[in-house]
């Protein structure tokens, strides 16, 4: 997940991890489905000649995007994800590629839809420049991404265990808006929404993160405590945040944007 001054994302490892998670991804992807469904509702209701689902994952939203376009492209960094997407929707044109280096000609796309994928890019400005390039004048970029404040419960619990970074830093939404405008986009819609998931215990929470392949922390991991001891300490720290309904919360600050080229 991008943050200024952070270590770069290892995209080879990222693709392998998401590929490994692909078979059971949909079982754990409650947040991804919830966010994506809201994002679909923000798409301007017109017919698009060429639409691109950027970071399509298992193709959960391809069926909804198909009626909006004459030609639907589906791109993901992970071959494993694309294999699952093909099983779900055979009509799209699938591409395994990096969002920051799109195999598309300049001005060839009318709509880019991307939900909870772009936080894995090296640089938001570079990504936005590339999306601006492939969109036609008047083309629309509809995106969701994680912002500062996401996973704060997990961050606070780890802070009681040691001083190492166990949770990625997420972009400040004002910085993201500045970069969008700097690349020449007009901001049509901008929303920040908090989404919260609840878990019975720490094991279920961590399995949920692992199940969607979202367990990478940028930079090196600390030596610190051994695996079991560290998790026991984390569990005790997280227990202090158990809510009155008896659940462990994990929240996400999601930025939704509709930009016009």
WODAWO-V154184 format. One record per residue. N is the residue number from 0. RES is the residue in one small letter. PHI is phi as a letter, one per 40 degrees, with the letter a starting at -180 (999 if undefined). BURIAL is # if it has 9 or more other C-alpha atoms within 8 Angstrom, else .. D_CENTER is the distance of its C-alpha to the mean C-alpha in Angstrom with 2 decimals. Layout:
N|RES|PHI|BURIAL|D_CENTER ; N|RES|PHI|BURIAL|D_CENTER
//
This chain:
0|x|999|#|8.30 ; 1|x|c|#|10.63 ; 2|x|a|.|13.77 ; 3|x|c|.|17.20 ; 4|x|g|.|19.56 ; 5|x|c|.|17.23 ; 6|x|c|.|17.79 ; 7|x|c|.|16.06 ; 8|x|c|#|13.39 ; 9|x|c|.|15.47 ; 10|x|c|.|13.90 ; 11|x|c|.|16.67 ; 12|x|c|.|16.00 ; 13|x|c|#|12.26 ; 14|x|c|#|13.29 ; 15|x|c|#|16.00 ; 16|x|c|#|14.10 ; 17|x|c|#|11.68 ; 18|x|c|#|14.94 ; 19|x|c|#|16.75 ; 20|x|c|#|14.46 ; 21|x|d|#|14.56 ; 22|x|c|.|17.85 ; 23|x|b|#|17.02 ; 24|x|d|#|13.28 ; 25|x|c|#|14.20 ; 26|x|c|.|16.50 ; 27|x|c|#|14.01 ; 28|x|c|#|11.10 ; 29|x|c|.|12.76 ; 30|x|c|.|10.10 ; 31|x|c|#|7.90 ; 32|x|c|#|11.32 ; 33|x|c|.|12.41 ; 34|x|c|#|9.80 ; 35|x|c|#|10.08 ; 36|x|c|.|13.81 ; 37|x|c|.|14.14 ; 38|x|c|#|12.46 ; 39|x|d|.|14.91 ; 40|x|c|.|17.66 ; 41|x|c|.|17.06 ; 42|x|c|.|17.78 ; 43|x|d|.|21.34 ; 44|x|c|.|23.61 ; 45|x|b|.|25.25 ; 46|x|c|.|25.66 ; 47|x|b|#|23.69 ; 48|x|c|#|25.32 ; 49|x|b|#|22.31 ; 50|x|b|#|18.73 ; 51|x|b|#|15.72 ; 52|x|c|#|12.64 ; 53|x|c|#|10.43 ; 54|x|g|#|8.20 ; 55|x|c|#|10.28 ; 56|x|f|#|9.95 ; 57|x|c|#|13.09 ; 58|x|g|#|13.88 ; 59|x|c|#|13.74 ; 60|x|b|.|13.92 ; 61|x|c|#|16.35 ; 62|x|c|.|19.36 ; 63|x|c|.|18.63 ; 64|x|c|#|17.99 ; 65|x|d|#|21.11 ; 66|x|c|.|23.71 ; 67|x|c|#|22.35 ; 68|x|b|#|23.06 ; 69|x|c|#|25.89 ; 70|x|b|#|23.74 ; 71|x|b|#|20.21 ; 72|x|b|#|18.27 ; 73|x|b|#|15.39 ; 74|x|b|#|13.76 ; 75|x|a|#|11.79 ; 76|x|c|#|12.40 ; 77|x|b|#|13.57 ; 78|x|c|#|16.96 ; 79|x|c|#|16.70 ; 80|x|c|#|13.84 ; 81|x|c|#|15.93 ; 82|x|c|#|18.97 ; 83|x|c|#|17.68 ; 84|x|c|#|16.62 ; 85|x|c|#|20.17 ; 86|x|c|.|21.72 ; 87|x|c|#|20.16 ; 88|x|a|#|20.81 ; 89|x|c|.|23.43 ; 90|x|c|.|23.83 ; 91|x|c|#|20.83 ; 92|x|c|.|21.25 ; 93|x|c|#|18.92 ; 94|x|b|#|18.09 ; 95|x|c|#|16.79 ; 96|x|a|#|15.92 ; 97|x|c|.|13.99 ; 98|x|c|#|12.22 ; 99|x|c|.|14.40 ; 100|x|a|.|17.47 ; 101|x|c|.|17.52 ; 102|x|c|.|20.59 ; 103|x|b|.|21.49 ; 104|x|c|.|24.49 ; 105|x|c|.|24.56 ; 106|x|g|#|24.58 ; 107|x|b|#|23.93 ; 108|x|b|#|21.08 ; 109|x|c|#|21.48 ; 110|x|a|#|18.07 ; 111|x|b|#|14.52 ; 112|x|b|#|11.99 ; 113|x|a|#|8.29 ; 114|x|b|#|5.94 ; 115|x|f|#|2.33 ; 116|x|b|#|3.15 ; 117|x|c|#|5.54 ; 118|x|c|#|5.30 ; 119|x|c|.|6.73 ; 120|x|c|#|9.50 ; 121|x|c|.|12.92 ; 122|x|a|.|13.76 ; 123|x|c|#|12.56 ; 124|x|d|#|16.23 ; 125|x|c|.|16.58 ; 126|x|c|#|13.60 ; 127|x|c|#|14.96 ; 128|x|c|#|18.37 ; 129|x|c|#|17.55 ; 130|x|c|#|16.12 ; 131|x|c|#|19.23 ; 132|x|c|#|21.34 ; 133|x|c|#|20.44 ; 134|x|c|#|20.64 ; 135|x|c|#|24.17 ; 136|x|d|.|25.84 ; 137|x|g|.|24.91 ; 138|x|c|#|21.69 ; 139|x|b|#|18.70 ; 140|x|b|#|15.06 ; 141|x|b|#|13.06 ; 142|x|b|#|9.52 ; 143|x|b|#|7.31 ; 144|x|a|#|5.47 ; 145|x|c|#|6.61 ; 146|x|b|#|10.25 ; 147|x|d|#|13.31 ; 148|x|h|.|14.59 ; 149|x|c|#|11.65 ; 150|x|g|#|13.19 ; 151|x|c|#|16.52 ; 152|x|c|#|18.58 ; 153|x|c|#|17.64 ; 154|x|c|#|18.25 ; 155|x|c|.|21.58 ; 156|x|c|#|22.67 ; 157|x|c|#|22.19 ; 158|x|c|#|24.08 ; 159|x|c|.|27.03 ; 160|x|b|#|27.11 ; 161|x|a|.|27.01 ; 162|x|b|.|26.04 ; 163|x|c|.|23.44 ; 164|x|c|.|19.74 ; 165|x|b|.|18.00 ; 166|x|b|.|14.75 ; 167|x|c|.|12.67 ; 168|x|c|.|13.41 ; 169|x|b|#|10.98 ; 170|x|c|#|12.12 ; 171|x|c|.|14.91 ; 172|x|c|#|14.47 ; 173|x|c|.|17.94 ; 174|x|c|.|17.22 ; 175|x|c|#|14.38 ; 176|x|c|.|16.93 ; 177|x|d|.|19.57 ; 178|x|c|#|17.77 ; 179|x|c|#|17.13 ; 180|x|c|#|20.84 ; 181|x|c|.|21.97 ; 182|x|c|#|20.68 ; 183|x|g|.|22.80 ; 184|x|c|#|20.57 ; 185|x|c|#|22.08 ; 186|x|c|#|19.98 ; 187|x|c|.|20.86 ; 188|x|b|.|18.61 ; 189|x|a|#|16.78 ; 190|x|b|.|15.81 ; 191|x|b|.|14.60 ; 192|x|b|.|14.39 ; 193|x|c|.|14.51 ; 194|x|b|#|13.46 ; 195|x|b|.|15.37 ; 196|x|b|.|15.73 ; 197|x|b|#|19.10 ; 198|x|b|#|20.43 ; 199|x|c|#|24.08 ; 200|x|a|.|23.89 ; 201|x|c|#|22.01 ; 202|x|d|.|22.13 ; 203|x|c|#|20.29 ; 204|x|c|#|17.60 ; 205|x|c|.|17.11 ; 206|x|c|.|17.38 ; 207|x|c|#|14.58 ; 208|x|c|#|12.22 ; 209|x|c|#|13.99 ; 210|x|c|#|13.98 ; 211|x|b|#|10.31 ; 212|x|g|#|10.66 ; 213|x|b|.|8.83 ; 214|x|b|.|12.21 ; 215|x|c|.|12.48 ; 216|x|b|#|14.13 ; 217|x|c|#|15.05 ; 218|x|g|.|18.82 ; 219|x|c|.|21.51 ; 220|x|c|.|21.86 ; 221|x|c|.|24.90 ; 222|x|c|.|28.04 ; 223|x|f|.|29.02 ; 224|x|c|.|29.64 ; 225|x|c|.|29.83 ; 226|x|d|.|27.12 ; 227|x|c|.|28.93 ; 228|x|c|.|30.42 ; 229|x|c|#|27.18 ; 230|x|c|.|25.48 ; 231|x|c|.|28.62 ; 232|x|c|#|28.56 ; 233|x|c|#|24.92 ; 234|x|c|#|25.81 ; 235|x|c|.|28.76 ; 236|x|c|#|26.85 ; 237|x|c|#|24.17 ; 238|x|d|.|27.07 ; 239|x|c|.|28.08 ; 240|x|b|#|25.08 ; 241|x|d|#|25.87 ; 242|x|c|.|26.31 ; 243|x|c|.|29.54 ; 244|x|c|.|28.37 ; 245|x|g|.|28.08 ; 246|x|b|#|24.33 ; 247|x|c|#|22.03 ; 248|x|c|#|19.28 ; 249|x|a|#|15.70 ; 250|x|b|#|14.14 ; 251|x|b|#|11.00 ; 252|x|c|#|11.60 ; 253|x|b|#|9.46 ; 254|x|c|#|10.61 ; 255|x|b|#|11.52 ; 256|x|b|#|13.44 ; 257|x|b|#|15.93 ; 258|x|b|#|17.50 ; 259|x|b|#|20.65 ; 260|x|c|#|21.82
//
